[in-house]
Amino acid sequence: MEHLRPVPDGVPEQGASSEPDLGDLLRRSSRGDQAAFATLYDTVSAKVYGLALRVVRDPAQAEEVAQEVFLEIWRTSSRYERERGSALAWMLTITHRRAVDRVRAAESATRRDVVYEQRNQPVSHDSTAEAAQASLEAHRVRSALVTLTPVQRQAVELAYLGGYTHTEVASMLELPVGTAKTRIRDGLIRLRDTLGVGARDEQ
């Protein structure tokens, strides 16, 4: 696969009159059609890179994540099922998962370094308690996300983990803005009920 060259969001391809059928491109890619995969790459690479960058916050890391995503898409394109959602949403879900895994791996490495440095230092009970509480809260949130429906979780993750606006989420999931807002709102209400805390004010 050639080196990824990110394209700024919102810049259309020259000479493109309409978006290709991403689902069809995935189907053809699953049969080994390299031309179809190249078209797929050119069409969605900017969005994949953009989401990865929002999560990992580092251009070089985001580019590596995007390359991993497209390798996974090439290898697993046959698993895409059109009736379960849009092709773009399927690919962005892979992107978000890969990006989050990259962040978690970096955080894990950092924690190992901190533990090593602090091993012979006095333990602060207050900081230990705070760290334990933060870990517990993160676990509760991840557990709560599992209770959402797939479409709710997808919308909430893009909006609140990916940092996208409701309009951007609607575009990525190929939904009316009102539908995207409803999925996000319903997902947040469900998270609130699961966590037993006040709902976050929607912007």
Secondary structure, 3 states (H helix, E strand, C coil): CCCCCCCCCCCCCCCCCCCCCHHHHHHHHHCCCHHHHHHHHHHHHHHHHHHHHHHHCCHHHHHHHHHHHHHHHHHHHHHCCHHHCCHHHHHHHHHHHHHHHHHHHHHHHHHHHHHHHHCCCCCCHHHHHHHHHHHHHHHHHHHHHHCCCHHHHHHHHHHHHCCCCHHHHHHHCCCCHHHHHHHHHHHHHHHHHHHCCCCCCCC
